[in-house]
Amino acid sequence: MSTRTDAVRRAVGLFVPRHSELRRNSDRAEVTARWVLLIVGLLFLPVALTVGSEVTARLAPQVTIQQAERHQVTAEVLAAPDLRTSARPDTVSEDFRAPVRWTAADGTSHVAVVRVPASAEPGEARTLWVDRADRPAPAPMSPTSPAAQGALTTVFLVLADLVLSLLLLAGLRWVLDRARLRAWDAAWRRFTGPDHESTR
């Protein structure tokens, strides 16, 4: 419990430091920068949510269209897959192609070269997605895809804002630390004389 309390105190101290006569202008500038970036981040959160919502809204109609235009057919593999069509001959995923044949709803026969597993054999049945023109097509998006894409977009934007804020704070801290060290050296020389180096 005390560890959690100490962590909360340290977090609060980053934005509301205790009053001290030893605080420098650079310390005040660093605290001000933290507040500015915090406020900017809070203001950016609704923007990220809006962008994520727009992504969801833009993809939602595509789900309906794709599910209406695409359907599954059962195709027959006509030949063994050509292993030369893969950039990685040792792969076992659907990274190979072979000709397949299926019968459309109107009774016409169609043949196309599609991706198949390396183990596919002639005569094997394969489930294939086709569009209204009975051309091979990717599987339609699931109903949850738009919301997932919108959520990922929102999370990405929030994390990008957080990382950028941390980088800016780190850069500011580096600049301020250099200035503090120069001020310390100048003060040390005034105290000890120009021939004595600081032992910081």
C-alpha positions in Angstrom: 0.0 0.0 0.0 2.8 2.4 0.9 4.5 1.6 -2.5 1.4 2.6 -4.3 1.0 5.8 -2.2 4.6 6.7 -3.0 4.1 6.2 -6.7 1.0 8.4 -6.6 2.9 11.1 -4.8 5.7 11.0 -7.3 3.2 11.2 -10.2 1.5 14.2 -8.6 4.8 15.8 -7.9 5.7 15.8 -11.6 2.9 18.3 -12.1 2.5 19.9 -8.7 5.9 20.0 -7.1 6.4 21.1 -3.6 7.2 24.8 -3.0 10.9 25.3 -2.5 13.2 28.3 -2.6 15.7 26.1 -4.5 13.5 25.7 -7.6 15.0 27.2 -10.7 13.5 28.7 -13.8 14.4 25.6 -15.7 12.4 23.5 -13.2 9.4 25.7 -13.7 9.8 25.4 -17.5 9.9 21.6 -17.2 6.7 21.5 -15.1 5.0 23.9 -17.5 5.9 21.7 -20.4 4.4 18.7 -18.7 1.1 20.5 -18.1 1.0 21.7 -21.7 1.6 18.3 -23.1 -0.9 16.8 -20.7 -3.6 19.3 -21.8 -2.8 18.7 -25.5 -3.0 15.0 -25.0 -6.4 15.3 -23.3 -7.7 17.6 -26.1 -6.3 15.1 -28.7 -8.2 12.2 -27.2 -11.6 13.3 -28.6 -9.9 13.8 -32.0 -8.6 10.2 -31.9 -12.0 8.9 -31.0 -13.6 10.9 -33.8 -11.1 9.5 -36.3 -11.6 6.0 -35.1 -15.4 6.4 -35.4 -15.0 7.7 -38.9 -12.9 4.7 -39.9 -15.7 2.4 -38.4 -18.4 4.3 -40.2 -16.5 4.2 -43.5 -15.9 0.4 -43.3 -19.4 -0.6 -42.1 -21.1 -0.2 -45.5 -18.3 -2.3 -47.2 -19.1 -5.2 -44.9 -22.7 -5.2 -46.1 -21.7 -4.8 -49.7 -19.0 -7.6 -49.6 -21.3 -10.0 -47.8 -24.0 -9.4 -50.4 -21.7 -9.7 -53.4 -19.5 -12.6 -52.4 -20.4 -16.2 -51.7 -18.7 -19.5 -51.3 -18.4 -22.3 -53.8 -16.8 -25.8 -53.7 -14.0 -26.0 -56.2 -12.0 -29.0 -57.4 -8.2 -28.9 -57.6 -7.1 -29.8 -61.1 -3.4 -30.1 -60.6 -0.7 -30.1 -57.9 0.4 -26.7 -56.9 3.4 -25.2 -58.7 6.1 -25.0 -56.0 8.0 -22.5 -58.1 5.2 -19.9 -57.6 6.4 -19.4 -54.0 9.3 -17.2 -53.0 9.9 -19.6 -50.1 9.7 -23.2 -51.3 9.9 -24.4 -47.7 6.7 -22.7 -46.6 3.7 -24.7 -45.5 1.1 -21.9 -45.6 -1.3 -21.1 -48.5 1.5 -19.5 -50.5 1.2 -21.7 -53.6 -1.1 -21.6 -56.6 -2.9 -24.3 -58.6 -5.8 -24.4 -61.1 -9.2 -25.2 -59.7 -12.6 -25.6 -61.2 -16.1 -25.0 -59.9 -19.7 -24.8 -61.2 -21.6 -21.6 -60.8 -25.2 -21.2 -59.9 -26.2 -21.0 -63.5 -24.5 -24.3 -64.3 -21.5 -22.8 -66.1 -18.0 -24.2 -65.3 -15.2 -21.8 -64.2 -11.5 -22.4 -63.9 -9.0 -20.1 -62.1 -5.6 -20.3 -60.6 -5.9 -19.6 -56.8 -3.8 -20.0 -53.7 -3.7 -23.5 -52.2 -1.7 -25.3 -49.5 1.5 -27.0 -50.6 -0.1 -30.3 -49.8 -3.1 -29.8 -52.2 -3.7 -32.7 -54.5 -5.6 -33.1 -57.8 -9.3 -34.0 -57.1 -9.2 -32.4 -53.7 -12.2 -30.1 -52.8 -11.5 -26.5 -51.8 -13.8 -23.9 -50.5 -13.5 -20.7 -52.6 -15.0 -17.2 -52.3 -16.2 -15.7 -55.5 -17.9 -12.4 -56.5 -21.1 -11.9 -58.4 -19.3 -12.5 -61.7 -17.9 -15.8 -60.3 -14.4 -14.5 -60.1 -12.2 -15.5 -57.1 -12.3 -12.9 -54.4 -11.0 -12.5 -50.8 -13.4 -13.5 -48.0 -15.7 -10.6 -47.0 -14.9 -8.6 -43.9 -16.6 -9.9 -40.7 -19.2 -7.7 -39.0 -16.8 -6.9 -36.2 -14.0 -5.7 -38.6 -15.1 -2.1 -38.8 -15.3 -1.7 -35.0 -11.9 -3.4 -34.6 -10.3 -1.2 -37.2 -11.7 1.9 -35.6 -10.5 0.8 -32.2 -7.0 0.1 -33.5 -6.9 3.4 -35.2 -7.8 5.2 -32.0 -5.3 3.3 -29.9 -2.6 4.0 -32.5 -3.2 7.7 -32.5 -3.3 7.9 -28.7 -0.1 5.9 -28.4 1.6 8.1 -31.1 0.6 11.2 -29.2 2.0 9.7 -25.9 5.3 8.7 -27.6 5.7 12.1 -29.2 5.0 13.8 -25.8 7.6 11.7 -24.1 10.1 12.4 -26.8 9.5 16.1 -26.6 9.8 16.0 -22.8 13.1 14.0 -23.1 14.4 16.5 -25.5 13.5 19.4 -23.3 15.0 17.7 -20.3 18.2 17.2 -22.2 18.4 20.9 -23.2 17.6 22.0 -19.7 20.1 19.7 -18.1 22.8 21.1 -20.4 21.8 24.6 -19.3 21.8 23.6 -15.6 25.3 22.1 -15.9 26.6 25.3 -17.6 25.1 27.4 -14.8 26.6 25.1 -12.2 30.0 25.4 -13.8 29.7 29.2 -13.9 28.6 29.4 -10.3 31.5 27.1 -9.2 34.1 29.2 -11.0 32.8 32.3 -9.4 33.1 30.6 -6.0 36.4 28.9 -6.4 38.1 30.9 -9.1 38.7 30.1 -12.8 41.5 27.6 -12.2 39.2 25.1 -10.3 37.0 22.6 -12.2 33.7 21.4 -10.9 33.7 17.8 -9.5 30.1 17.1 -10.3 
